[in-house]
C-alpha cells in the first residue's frame, strides 16, 4: 500500500465484506460452516499492508464481525488484530504474492484463528467444531481467490 487511496480501497473492501457477511453468508451456509467474507477479505488485504496497517485492519474487522454476529467483540478484535498483523508480517518474507498464496494463507490463518477461538471460548462439542474449522478453512481459501483478484487490481 503506497498511499491514502490504497487505504481507502482497503477500508471499502472490508466494509463491503461486512455487508456480504451480514446479508449473503447466512444463505450460503452449509451444515458445518459458512463463508467468512470479512475474515477472508482481512487476510487478502493484509497481504498488501504493513504490519501496523494489517493489525489495524484486523482490529476493524474484529469489531465489525463482533457487531454483526453479536458475540464477544473483544475476543474477535484481539484474535483478528493478531491475525492481520501476522499475515502482513509473513507477507514481507520474500514470498510471491498471488492467488494461490492468498488461498493458502487464508486457509492456514482460518485454522489458526478458529483454534485460538476454541481455546479462548471453548465449545462443548469439540469434534464438530474441529470439522467446522477444516471446512471453513477450505471455503475461505477458495473465496480468497476472487477477493485477491479484486484487491490486486485495486491495491497494487
DSSP file (Angstrom, degrees, kcal/mol; ACC not computed):
  #  RESIDUE AA STRUCTURE BP1 BP2  ACC     N-H-->O    O-->H-N    N-H-->O    O-->H-N    TCO  KAPPA ALPHA  PHI   PSI    X-CA   Y-CA   Z-CA
    1    1 A X              0   0    0      0, 0.0   155,-0.1     0, 0.0     3,-0.1   0.000 360.0 360.0 360.0 125.9    0.0    0.0    0.0
    2    2 A X        +     0   0    0    153,-0.3     2,-0.3     1,-0.1   154,-0.0   0.694 360.0   7.0-109.1 -21.4    1.5    3.2   -1.1
    3    3 A X  S >> S-     0   0    0      1,-0.1     4,-1.4     0, 0.0     3,-0.5  -0.872  81.9 -82.0-152.2-177.8   -0.9    6.0   -0.4
    4    4 A X  H 3> S+     0   0    0     -2,-0.3     4,-2.3     1,-0.2     5,-0.2   0.828 119.5  63.3 -62.4 -32.3   -4.2    7.1    1.1
    5    5 A X  H 3> S+     0   0    0      1,-0.2     4,-2.3     2,-0.2    -1,-0.2   0.893 101.6  50.6 -60.6 -39.9   -6.1    5.8   -1.9
    6    6 A X  H <> S+     0   0    0     -3,-0.5     4,-2.4     2,-0.2    -1,-0.2   0.888 109.9  49.6 -65.7 -39.0   -5.0    2.3   -1.2
    7    7 A X  H  X S+     0   0    0     -4,-1.4     4,-2.5     2,-0.2    -2,-0.2   0.883 110.1  50.8 -68.1 -37.1   -6.1    2.6    2.5
    8    8 A X  H  X S+     0   0    0     -4,-2.3     4,-2.4     2,-0.2    -2,-0.2   0.920 111.3  48.3 -64.9 -43.0   -9.5    3.9    1.4
    9    9 A X  H  X S+     0   0    0     -4,-2.3     4,-2.6     2,-0.2    -2,-0.2   0.906 111.1  50.8 -62.9 -40.8   -9.9    1.0   -1.0
   10   10 A X  H  X S+     0   0    0     -4,-2.4     4,-2.2     2,-0.2    -2,-0.2   0.921 111.4  47.2 -63.8 -43.2   -8.9   -1.5    1.7
   11   11 A X  H  X S+     0   0    0     -4,-2.5     4,-2.3     1,-0.2    -1,-0.2   0.887 111.5  51.8 -64.8 -37.7  -11.4    0.0    4.1
   12   12 A X  H  X S+     0   0    0     -4,-2.4     4,-2.6     2,-0.2    -2,-0.2   0.904 108.6  50.9 -64.8 -40.6  -14.1   -0.1    1.3
   13   13 A X  H  X S+     0   0    0     -4,-2.6     4,-2.4     1,-0.2    -2,-0.2   0.915 111.4  47.7 -62.6 -42.4  -13.3   -3.7    0.7
   14   14 A X  H  X S+     0   0    0     -4,-2.2     4,-2.0     2,-0.2    -2,-0.2   0.892 111.9  50.2 -65.1 -38.5  -13.7   -4.5    4.4
   15   15 A X  H  X S+     0   0    0     -4,-2.3     4,-1.8     2,-0.2    -2,-0.2   0.914 111.8  47.1 -66.9 -42.6  -17.0   -2.6    4.6
   16   16 A X  H  X S+     0   0    0     -4,-2.6     4,-2.4     1,-0.2    -2,-0.2   0.898 110.7  53.1 -64.1 -40.1  -18.4   -4.4    1.5
   17   17 A X  H  X S+     0   0    0     -4,-2.4     4,-2.5     1,-0.2    21,-0.3   0.874 106.1  53.5 -63.4 -36.6  -17.3   -7.7    3.1
   18   18 A X  H  X S+     0   0    0     -4,-2.0     4,-2.0     2,-0.2    -1,-0.2   0.904 109.0  49.2 -64.6 -40.0  -19.1   -6.8    6.3
   19   19 A X  H  X S+     0   0    0     -4,-1.8     4,-2.6     2,-0.2     5,-0.3   0.912 112.3  47.2 -63.8 -42.5  -22.2   -6.2    4.2
   20   20 A X  H  X>S+     0   0    0     -4,-2.4     4,-2.3     2,-0.2     5,-2.0   0.877 110.2  53.8 -65.3 -37.1  -21.8   -9.6    2.4
   21   21 A X  H  <5S+     0   0    0     -4,-2.5     5,-0.4     3,-0.2    -1,-0.2   0.889 114.8  40.3 -63.9 -38.7  -21.2  -11.3    5.8
   22   22 A X  H  <5S+     0   0    0     -4,-2.0    -2,-0.2    -5,-0.2    -1,-0.2   0.874 129.4  26.4 -78.6 -37.6  -24.4   -9.9    7.2
   23   23 A X  H  <5S+     0   0    0     -4,-2.6     4,-0.2    -5,-0.2    -3,-0.2   0.846 130.7  25.2 -98.0 -37.2  -26.6  -10.3    4.1
   24   24 A X  T >X5S+     0   0    0     -4,-2.3     4,-1.1    -5,-0.3     3,-0.6   0.806 104.6  69.2-103.0 -34.8  -25.2  -13.2    2.0
   25   25 A X  H >><S+     0   0    0     -5,-2.0     4,-0.9     1,-0.2     3,-0.5   0.869  94.7  56.4 -59.5 -40.7  -23.3  -15.5    4.3
   26   26 A X  H 34 S+     0   0    0     -5,-0.4     3,-0.4     1,-0.2    -1,-0.2   0.879 109.0  47.4 -61.1 -34.1  -26.3  -16.9    6.2
   27   27 A X  H <4 S+     0   0    0     -3,-0.6    -1,-0.2    -4,-0.2    -2,-0.2   0.718 113.6  48.4 -79.3 -18.2  -28.0  -18.0    3.0
   28   28 A X  H << S+     0   0    0     -4,-1.1    -1,-0.2    -3,-0.5    -2,-0.2   0.488  85.4 117.9 -94.1  -4.7  -24.7  -19.7    1.8
   29   29 A X     <  -     0   0    0     -4,-0.9     5,-0.3    -3,-0.4     2,-0.1  -0.349  48.0-157.3 -70.5 142.1  -24.0  -21.5    5.0
   30   30 A X        -     0   0    0      3,-3.4    -1,-0.1    -2,-0.1    -2,-0.0  -0.111  41.8 -77.2 -96.8-160.7  -23.9  -25.3    4.9
   31   31 A X  S    S+     0   0    0      1,-0.1     3,-0.1    -2,-0.1   101,-0.1   0.879 127.2  21.1 -70.5 -36.9  -24.4  -27.7    7.8
   32   32 A X  S    S+     0   0    0      1,-0.2     2,-0.3    99,-0.1    -1,-0.1   0.748 125.8  14.8-104.9 -27.7  -21.0  -27.2    9.2
   33   33 A X        -     0   0    0    102,-0.1    -3,-3.4   103,-0.0     2,-0.3  -0.957  48.2-152.2-149.4 162.9  -19.7  -23.9    8.0
   34   34 A X        -     0   0    0     -2,-0.3    -5,-0.1    -5,-0.3     2,-0.1  -0.955  41.0 -95.8-129.5 150.6  -20.5  -20.6    6.4
   35   35 A X        -     0   0    0     -2,-0.3     2,-0.8   -10,-0.3     3,-0.2  -0.434  28.4-144.9 -66.1 142.0  -18.2  -18.4    4.4
   36   36 A X     >  +     0   0    0    100,-0.2     4,-2.5     1,-0.2     5,-0.2  -0.783  22.8 174.8-109.4  86.1  -16.5  -15.7    6.4
   37   37 A X  H  > S+     0   0    0     -2,-0.8     4,-2.3     1,-0.2     5,-0.2   0.871  77.2  52.2 -59.8 -39.3  -16.3  -12.8    3.9
   38   38 A X  H  > S+     0   0    0    -21,-0.3     4,-2.1     2,-0.2    -1,-0.2   0.924 112.5  42.6 -68.1 -45.5  -14.9  -10.4    6.5
   39   39 A X  H  > S+     0   0    0      2,-0.2     4,-2.5     1,-0.2    -2,-0.2   0.903 114.4  51.3 -68.7 -39.8  -12.0  -12.6    7.7
   40   40 A X  H  X S+     0   0    0     -4,-2.5     4,-2.1     1,-0.2    -2,-0.2   0.913 111.2  47.7 -63.9 -41.7  -11.2  -13.7    4.1
   41   41 A X  H  X S+     0   0    0     -4,-2.3     4,-2.9    -5,-0.2     5,-0.3   0.886 109.8  53.9 -65.6 -38.1  -11.0  -10.1    3.0
   42   42 A X  H  X S+     0   0    0     -4,-2.1     4,-2.4     2,-0.2    -2,-0.2   0.934 108.4  49.4 -59.2 -45.9   -8.9   -9.2    6.0
   43   43 A X  H  X S+     0   0    0     -4,-2.5     4,-0.9     1,-0.2    -2,-0.2   0.917 114.5  44.2 -60.4 -44.2   -6.4  -12.0    5.1
   44   44 A X  H >X S+     0   0    0     -4,-2.1     3,-0.7     1,-0.2     4,-0.5   0.927 114.4  47.9 -69.1 -45.0   -6.2  -10.7    1.5
   45   45 A X  H >X S+     0   0    0     -4,-2.9     3,-1.3     1,-0.2     4,-0.6   0.873 106.6  58.6 -64.3 -36.1   -5.9   -7.0    2.4
   46   46 A X  H 3< S+     0   0    0     -4,-2.4     3,-0.5     1,-0.3    -1,-0.2   0.755  93.1  67.2 -66.6 -23.3   -3.2   -7.8    5.0
   47   47 A X  H << S+     0   0    0     -4,-0.9    -1,-0.3    -3,-0.7    -2,-0.2   0.782 107.5  40.0 -64.7 -24.8   -1.1   -9.4    2.3
   48   48 A X  H << S+     0   0    0     -3,-1.3    -1,-0.2    -4,-0.5    -2,-0.2   0.522 106.9  83.1 -97.5  -8.6   -0.7   -5.9    0.8
   49   49 A X  S  < S-     0   0    0     -4,-0.6     2,-0.1    -3,-0.5    42,-0.1  -0.462  77.9-109.9-101.4 164.4   -0.4   -4.0    4.1
   50   50 A X     >  -     0   0    0     -2,-0.1     4,-3.0     1,-0.1     5,-0.2  -0.342  45.5 -97.9 -76.3 171.3    2.4   -3.1    6.5
   51   51 A X  H  > S+     0   0    0      1,-0.2     4,-2.3     2,-0.2     5,-0.2   0.925 124.3  45.3 -60.8 -44.8    2.3   -4.9    9.9
   52   52 A X  H  > S+     0   0    0      2,-0.2     4,-2.2     1,-0.2    -1,-0.2   0.899 115.0  47.3 -68.5 -38.5    0.7   -1.9   11.7
   53   53 A X  H  > S+     0   0    0      2,-0.2     4,-2.9     1,-0.2     5,-0.2   0.906 111.4  51.9 -67.7 -40.0   -1.8   -1.4    8.9
   54   54 A X  H  X S+     0   0    0     -4,-3.0     4,-2.2     2,-0.2    31,-0.4   0.903 111.0  47.6 -61.5 -41.1   -2.6   -5.2    8.9
   55   55 A X  H  X S+     0   0    0     -4,-2.3     4,-2.4    29,-0.4    -1,-0.2   0.896 112.0  50.2 -66.6 -39.3   -3.2   -5.1   12.7
   56   56 A X  H  X S+     0   0    0     -4,-2.2     4,-2.3     2,-0.2    -2,-0.2   0.915 111.4  47.5 -64.4 -42.7   -5.4   -2.0   12.3
   57   57 A X  H  X S+     0   0    0     -4,-2.9     4,-2.7     1,-0.2    -1,-0.2   0.878 111.2  52.9 -64.4 -36.6   -7.4   -3.7    9.6
   58   58 A X  H  X S+     0   0    0     -4,-2.2     4,-2.5    23,-0.2    23,-0.3   0.901 108.1  49.7 -64.7 -41.0   -7.7   -6.8   11.8
   59   59 A X  H  X S+     0   0    0     -4,-2.4     4,-2.4     2,-0.2    -2,-0.2   0.934 112.8  46.9 -62.4 -45.5   -9.0   -4.7   14.7
   60   60 A X  H  X S+     0   0    0     -4,-2.3     4,-2.6     1,-0.2    -2,-0.2   0.920 112.6  49.5 -62.1 -43.7  -11.6   -3.1   12.5
   61   61 A X  H  X S+     0   0    0     -4,-2.7     4,-2.7     1,-0.2    -1,-0.2   0.880 111.0  50.5 -64.2 -37.3  -12.6   -6.5   11.0
   62   62 A X  H  X S+     0   0    0     -4,-2.5     4,-2.4    15,-0.2    15,-0.3   0.899 111.1  47.8 -66.0 -40.9  -12.9   -7.9   14.5
   63   63 A X  H  X S+     0   0    0     -4,-2.4     4,-2.2     2,-0.2    -2,-0.2   0.918 114.3  46.5 -65.5 -43.5  -15.1   -5.0   15.7
   64   64 A X  H  X S+     0   0    0     -4,-2.6     4,-2.3     2,-0.2    -2,-0.2   0.923 113.3  49.0 -64.1 -44.0  -17.3   -5.4   12.6
   65   65 A X  H  X S+     0   0    0     -4,-2.7     4,-2.7     1,-0.2     6,-0.3   0.899 111.8  49.1 -64.5 -40.0  -17.5   -9.1   12.9
   66   66 A X  H  X S+     0   0    0     -4,-2.4     4,-1.9     1,-0.2     5,-0.4   0.895 112.1  48.5 -65.5 -39.1  -18.4   -8.9   16.6
   67   67 A X  H  < S+     0   0    0     -4,-2.2    -2,-0.2    -5,-0.2    -1,-0.2   0.869 115.2  44.8 -67.4 -36.4  -21.1   -6.3   15.9
   68   68 A X  H  < S+     0   0    0     -4,-2.3    -2,-0.2     1,-0.2    -1,-0.2   0.930 120.8  36.5 -73.1 -46.1  -22.6   -8.3   13.1
   69   69 A X  H  < S-     0   0    0     -4,-2.7    -2,-0.2    -5,-0.2    -3,-0.2   0.706  98.0-130.9 -85.9 -19.2  -22.6  -11.7   14.9
   70   70 A X     <  +     0   0    0     -4,-1.9    -3,-0.1    -5,-0.3    -4,-0.1   0.671  63.5 124.7  79.9  15.7  -23.4  -10.5   18.3
   71   71 A X  S    S-     0   0    0     -5,-0.4     2,-0.4    -6,-0.3    -1,-0.2  -0.340  77.8 -51.1 -96.3-175.3  -20.6  -12.4   20.1
   72   72 A X     >  -     0   0    0      1,-0.2     4,-1.6    -2,-0.1     5,-0.2  -0.400  48.7-161.7 -61.8 113.8  -17.9  -11.1   22.3
   73   73 A X  H  > S+     0   0    0     -2,-0.4     4,-2.9     1,-0.2     5,-0.2   0.864  84.9  59.3 -68.0 -36.7  -16.3   -8.2   20.4
   74   74 A X  H  > S+     0   0    0      1,-0.2     4,-2.4     2,-0.2     5,-0.2   0.909 105.2  48.6 -61.4 -43.0  -13.1   -8.2   22.5
   75   75 A X  H  > S+     0   0    0      1,-0.2     4,-2.4     2,-0.2     5,-0.3   0.945 115.0  44.0 -63.5 -48.0  -12.3  -11.8   21.6
   76   76 A X  H  X S+     0   0    0     -4,-1.6     4,-2.5     1,-0.2     5,-0.3   0.901 113.4  51.4 -64.1 -40.6  -12.8  -11.3   17.9
   77   77 A X  H  X S+     0   0    0     -4,-2.9     4,-1.9   -15,-0.3   -15,-0.2   0.913 112.8  45.0 -64.4 -42.5  -10.9   -7.9   17.9
   78   78 A X  H  X S+     0   0    0     -4,-2.4     4,-2.1    -5,-0.2    -2,-0.2   0.948 116.2  44.5 -66.7 -48.5   -7.9   -9.4   19.7
   79   79 A X  H  X S+     0   0    0     -4,-2.4     4,-2.0    -5,-0.2    -2,-0.2   0.908 117.0  44.9 -65.2 -41.9   -7.7  -12.5   17.6
   80   80 A X  H  X S+     0   0    0     -4,-2.5     4,-2.7    -5,-0.3    -1,-0.2   0.805 109.2  56.3 -76.1 -27.7   -8.2  -10.7   14.3
   81   81 A X  H  X S+     0   0    0     -4,-1.9     4,-2.4   -23,-0.3     5,-0.2   0.939 110.9  44.8 -63.6 -46.1   -5.8   -8.0   15.2
   82   82 A X  H  X S+     0   0    0     -4,-2.1     4,-2.5     2,-0.2    -2,-0.2   0.886 113.8  50.7 -63.9 -38.6   -3.1  -10.6   15.7
   83   83 A X  H  X S+     0   0    0     -4,-2.0     4,-2.7     2,-0.2     5,-0.2   0.938 111.3  46.8 -65.6 -46.6   -4.1  -12.4   12.5
   84   84 A X  H  X S+     0   0    0     -4,-2.7     4,-2.1     1,-0.2   -29,-0.4   0.923 116.4  44.1 -62.4 -44.9   -4.0   -9.2   10.4
   85   85 A X  H  X S+     0   0    0     -4,-2.4     4,-2.0   -31,-0.4    -1,-0.2   0.888 114.6  50.3 -66.0 -39.2   -0.6   -8.1   11.8
   86   86 A X  H  X S+     0   0    0     -4,-2.5     4,-2.6    -5,-0.2    -2,-0.2   0.901 110.8  47.7 -66.8 -41.5    0.7  -11.7   11.5
   87   87 A X  H  X S+     0   0    0     -4,-2.7     4,-2.3     2,-0.2    -1,-0.2   0.914 112.3  49.6 -66.5 -41.6   -0.3  -12.1    7.9
   88   88 A X  H  X S+     0   0    0     -4,-2.1     4,-0.5    -5,-0.2    -1,-0.2   0.883 112.5  48.7 -62.9 -37.4    1.2   -8.7    7.0
   89   89 A X  H >< S+     0   0    0     -4,-2.0     3,-0.9     1,-0.2    -2,-0.2   0.924 112.6  46.7 -67.6 -44.8    4.4   -9.7    8.7
   90   90 A X  H >< S+     0   0    0     -4,-2.6     3,-1.8     1,-0.2    -2,-0.2   0.849 104.0  62.8 -66.2 -34.1    4.6  -13.1    6.9
   91   91 A X  H 3< S+     0   0    0     -4,-2.3     4,-0.5     1,-0.3    -1,-0.2   0.686  95.2  61.6 -68.2 -15.7    3.8  -11.4    3.6
   92   92 A X  T << S+     0   0    0     -3,-0.9     2,-0.9    -4,-0.5    -1,-0.3   0.382  76.4  97.3 -87.7   4.4    7.0   -9.4    3.8
   93   93 A X  S <  S-     0   0    0     -3,-1.8    -1,-0.2     1,-0.1    -2,-0.1  -0.300 108.5 -90.1 -93.3  50.4    9.2  -12.6    3.9
   94   94 A X  S    S+     0   0    0     -2,-0.9     2,-0.4     1,-0.2    -2,-0.1   0.838  79.4 146.0  50.4  42.7   10.1  -12.7    0.2
   95   95 A X        -     0   0    0     -4,-0.5     2,-0.3    -5,-0.2    -1,-0.2  -0.846  54.9-106.7-107.9 149.7    7.2  -14.8   -0.9
   96   96 A X        -     0   0    0     -2,-0.4     2,-0.5     1,-0.0     5,-0.1  -0.559  30.2-137.7 -73.2 129.1    5.5  -14.4   -4.2
   97   97 A X        +     0   0    0     -2,-0.3     2,-0.3     4,-0.1     3,-0.1  -0.757  47.4 123.4 -86.7 131.0    2.1  -12.8   -3.9
   98   98 A X  S  > S-     0   0    0     -2,-0.5     4,-2.4     1,-0.1     5,-0.2  -0.961  74.0 -79.6-168.9 179.7   -0.6  -14.4   -6.0
   99   99 A X  H  > S+     0   0    0     -2,-0.3     4,-2.3     1,-0.2     5,-0.2   0.886 125.8  50.4 -61.6 -40.6   -3.9  -16.1   -5.8
  100  100 A X  H  > S+     0   0    0      2,-0.2     4,-2.6     1,-0.2     5,-0.2   0.918 110.8  49.1 -65.9 -42.6   -2.5  -19.4   -4.6
  101  101 A X  H  > S+     0   0    0      1,-0.2     4,-2.9     2,-0.2     5,-0.3   0.914 111.1  50.4 -61.4 -42.6   -0.6  -17.7   -1.9
  102  102 A X  H  X S+     0   0    0     -4,-2.4     4,-2.3     1,-0.2    -2,-0.2   0.901 111.4  48.6 -62.6 -41.0   -3.7  -15.8   -0.8
  103  103 A X  H  X S+     0   0    0     -4,-2.3     4,-2.3     2,-0.2    -2,-0.2   0.925 114.9  43.8 -65.7 -44.5   -5.7  -19.0   -0.7
  104  104 A X  H  X S+     0   0    0     -4,-2.6     4,-2.7     2,-0.2     5,-0.3   0.926 114.7  48.6 -68.1 -44.5   -3.2  -20.9    1.3
  105  105 A X  H  X S+     0   0    0     -4,-2.9     4,-2.7    -5,-0.2     5,-0.2   0.910 113.1  48.6 -61.6 -41.8   -2.5  -18.0    3.7
  106  106 A X  H  X S+     0   0    0     -4,-2.3     4,-2.3    -5,-0.3    -2,-0.2   0.917 112.4  47.7 -65.4 -43.2   -6.3  -17.6    4.2
  107  107 A X  H  X S+     0   0    0     -4,-2.3     4,-1.9     2,-0.2    -2,-0.2   0.932 115.1  44.9 -64.1 -45.5   -6.9  -21.3    4.9
  108  108 A X  H  X S+     0   0    0     -4,-2.7     4,-2.4     1,-0.2    -2,-0.2   0.920 114.0  49.2 -65.6 -43.3   -4.0  -21.6    7.3
  109  109 A X  H  X S+     0   0    0     -4,-2.7     4,-2.8    -5,-0.3     5,-0.3   0.869 107.8  55.7 -64.3 -35.5   -5.0  -18.4    9.1
  110  110 A X  H  X S+     0   0    0     -4,-2.3     4,-2.4    -5,-0.2    -1,-0.2   0.924 109.6  45.9 -61.3 -44.1   -8.6  -19.6    9.3
  111  111 A X  H  X S+     0   0    0     -4,-1.9     4,-2.4     2,-0.2     5,-0.2   0.937 114.6  47.2 -64.4 -46.2   -7.4  -22.8   11.1
  112  112 A X  H  X S+     0   0    0     -4,-2.4     4,-2.3     1,-0.2    -2,-0.2   0.923 114.6  46.0 -62.7 -44.9   -5.1  -20.9   13.5
  113  113 A X  H  X S+     0   0    0     -4,-2.8     4,-2.4     2,-0.2    -1,-0.2   0.902 112.6  50.1 -67.3 -40.9   -7.8  -18.3   14.3
  114  114 A X  H  X S+     0   0    0     -4,-2.4     4,-1.9    -5,-0.3    -1,-0.2   0.895 111.5  48.4 -66.1 -38.4  -10.5  -20.9   14.8
  115  115 A X  H  X S+     0   0    0     -4,-2.4     4,-1.8     2,-0.2    -1,-0.2   0.896 110.6  51.7 -67.3 -38.2   -8.3  -22.9   17.1
  116  116 A X  H  X S+     0   0    0     -4,-2.3     4,-2.3     1,-0.2    -2,-0.2   0.913 109.9  49.4 -62.0 -41.1   -7.4  -19.8   19.1
  117  117 A X  H  X S+     0   0    0     -4,-2.4     4,-3.0     1,-0.2    -1,-0.2   0.854 106.9  56.0 -66.3 -33.7  -11.1  -19.1   19.4
  118  118 A X  H  < S+     0   0    0     -4,-1.9    -1,-0.2     1,-0.2    -2,-0.2   0.871 111.6  43.2 -64.8 -35.6  -11.7  -22.6   20.6
  119  119 A X  H  < S+     0   0    0     -4,-1.8     3,-0.4     2,-0.1    -2,-0.2   0.859 118.7  43.3 -77.9 -35.0   -9.2  -22.1   23.4
  120  120 A X  H  < S+     0   0    0     -4,-2.3     2,-0.4     1,-0.3    -2,-0.2   0.929 133.6  17.5 -75.5 -45.6  -10.4  -18.7   24.3
  121  121 A X  S  < S-     0   0    0     -4,-3.0    -1,-0.3    -5,-0.2    -2,-0.1  -0.729  89.2-154.7-127.4  81.1  -14.1  -19.5   24.2
  122  122 A X        -     0   0    0     -3,-0.4     2,-0.3    -2,-0.4    -3,-0.1  -0.175   1.3-146.0 -63.7 148.1  -14.4  -23.3   24.3
  123  123 A X        -     0   0    0     -5,-0.1     3,-0.2     1,-0.1    -1,-0.1  -0.805  16.6-128.0-107.6 152.7  -17.4  -25.1   22.9
  124  124 A X  S    S+     0   0    0     -2,-0.3     2,-1.0     1,-0.2    -1,-0.1   0.838 101.5  59.0 -70.8 -30.7  -18.9  -28.3   24.4
  125  125 A X     >  +     0   0    0      1,-0.2     4,-1.8     2,-0.1    -1,-0.2  -0.719  61.6 166.9-101.5  85.4  -18.8  -30.2   21.0
  126  126 A X  H  > S+     0   0    0     -2,-1.0     4,-2.4     1,-0.2    -1,-0.2   0.865  71.9  56.2 -69.5 -38.1  -15.1  -30.1   20.1
  127  127 A X  H  > S+     0   0    0      2,-0.2     4,-2.1     1,-0.2    -1,-0.2   0.919 110.0  44.5 -62.2 -44.8  -15.3  -32.7   17.4
  128  128 A X  H  > S+     0   0    0      1,-0.2     4,-2.6     2,-0.2    -1,-0.2   0.890 112.7  52.5 -66.1 -39.1  -17.9  -30.8   15.4
  129  129 A X  H  X S+     0   0    0     -4,-1.8     4,-2.0     2,-0.2    -2,-0.2   0.874 107.8  52.0 -65.1 -36.6  -16.0  -27.6   15.9
  130  130 A X  H  X S+     0   0    0     -4,-2.4     4,-2.0     2,-0.2    -2,-0.2   0.933 111.6  45.7 -64.8 -45.7  -12.9  -29.2   14.6
  131  131 A X  H  X S+     0   0    0     -4,-2.1     4,-2.5     1,-0.2     5,-0.2   0.908 112.1  51.7 -63.0 -42.1  -14.7  -30.4   11.4
  132  132 A X  H  X S+     0   0    0     -4,-2.6     4,-2.6     1,-0.2    -1,-0.2   0.865 107.6  53.8 -62.9 -35.5  -16.3  -27.0   11.0
  133  133 A X  H  X S+     0   0    0     -4,-2.0     4,-2.0     2,-0.2    -1,-0.2   0.927 110.0  46.1 -63.8 -45.6  -12.9  -25.4   11.3
  134  134 A X  H  X S+     0   0    0     -4,-2.0     4,-1.8     2,-0.2    -2,-0.2   0.936 115.5  45.8 -64.3 -46.7  -11.5  -27.6    8.5
  135  135 A X  H  X S+     0   0    0     -4,-2.5     4,-2.5     1,-0.2    -2,-0.2   0.908 112.8  49.8 -64.3 -41.6  -14.4  -27.0    6.2
  136  136 A X  H  X S+     0   0    0     -4,-2.6     4,-2.8    -5,-0.2  -100,-0.2   0.853 107.3  55.4 -67.9 -32.1  -14.5  -23.3    6.8
  137  137 A X  H  X S+     0   0    0     -4,-2.0     4,-2.2     2,-0.2    -1,-0.2   0.906 110.1  46.1 -64.5 -40.7  -10.7  -23.1    6.1
  138  138 A X  H  X S+     0   0    0     -4,-1.8     4,-2.3     2,-0.2     5,-0.2   0.936 114.0  47.6 -66.2 -46.1  -11.3  -24.7    2.7
  139  139 A X  H  X S+     0   0    0     -4,-2.5     4,-2.3     1,-0.2    -2,-0.2   0.925 114.1  46.8 -61.5 -45.1  -14.3  -22.4    1.9
  140  140 A X  H  X S+     0   0    0     -4,-2.8     4,-1.4     1,-0.2    -1,-0.2   0.874 110.2  53.8 -66.2 -36.7  -12.4  -19.3    3.0
  141  141 A X  H  X S+     0   0    0     -4,-2.2     4,-0.5    -5,-0.2    -1,-0.2   0.910 111.8  44.2 -63.2 -42.3   -9.3  -20.4    0.9
  142  142 A X  H >X S+     0   0    0     -4,-2.3     3,-1.0     1,-0.2     4,-0.6   0.889 111.8  53.4 -68.5 -38.8  -11.4  -20.8   -2.2
  143  143 A X  H 3X S+     0   0    0     -4,-2.3     4,-1.2     1,-0.2    -1,-0.2   0.757  97.3  68.0 -66.9 -24.6  -13.2  -17.5   -1.5
  144  144 A X  H 3X S+     0   0    0     -4,-1.4     4,-2.7     1,-0.2    -1,-0.2   0.765  86.2  70.7 -67.8 -24.5   -9.8  -15.7   -1.2
  145  145 A X  H <X S+     0   0    0     -3,-1.0     4,-2.0    -4,-0.5    -1,-0.2   0.958 103.8  35.6 -63.2 -53.9   -9.1  -16.2   -5.0
  146  146 A X  H  X S+     0   0    0     -4,-0.6     4,-1.9     1,-0.2    -1,-0.2   0.861 118.0  53.4 -69.5 -30.6  -11.7  -13.8   -6.4
  147  147 A X  H  X S+     0   0    0     -4,-1.2     4,-2.8     2,-0.2    -1,-0.2   0.901 108.9  49.7 -67.4 -38.2  -11.1  -11.4   -3.5
  148  148 A X  H  X S+     0   0    0     -4,-2.7     4,-3.1     2,-0.2     5,-0.3   0.908 107.6  54.0 -64.8 -40.9   -7.4  -11.4   -4.2
  149  149 A X  H  X S+     0   0    0     -4,-2.0     4,-1.3    -5,-0.2    -1,-0.2   0.910 113.4  42.8 -60.5 -40.9   -8.0  -10.7   -7.9
  150  150 A X  H  X S+     0   0    0     -4,-1.9     4,-2.0     2,-0.2    -2,-0.2   0.933 115.9  47.4 -69.4 -46.4  -10.1   -7.7   -7.0
  151  151 A X  H  X S+     0   0    0     -4,-2.8     4,-3.5     1,-0.2     5,-0.4   0.875 108.8  54.9 -64.9 -37.2   -7.7   -6.5   -4.3
  152  152 A X  H  X S+     0   0    0     -4,-3.1     4,-1.1     1,-0.2    -1,-0.2   0.875 110.2  46.9 -63.9 -36.2   -4.7   -6.9   -6.5
  153  153 A X  H  < S+     0   0    0     -4,-1.3    -1,-0.2    -5,-0.3    -2,-0.2   0.872 122.0  35.3 -72.1 -36.4   -6.3   -4.7   -9.1
  154  154 A X  H  < S+     0   0    0     -4,-2.0    -2,-0.2     1,-0.1    -3,-0.2   0.859 126.4  32.7 -86.1 -37.4   -7.2   -2.0   -6.5
  155  155 A X  H  <        0   0    0     -4,-3.5  -153,-0.3    -5,-0.2    -3,-0.2   0.590 360.0 360.0-102.6 -12.1   -4.3   -2.1   -4.1
  156  156 A X     <        0   0    0     -4,-1.1    -1,-0.2    -5,-0.4    -3,-0.1   0.459 360.0 360.0-100.5 360.0   -1.3   -2.9   -6.2
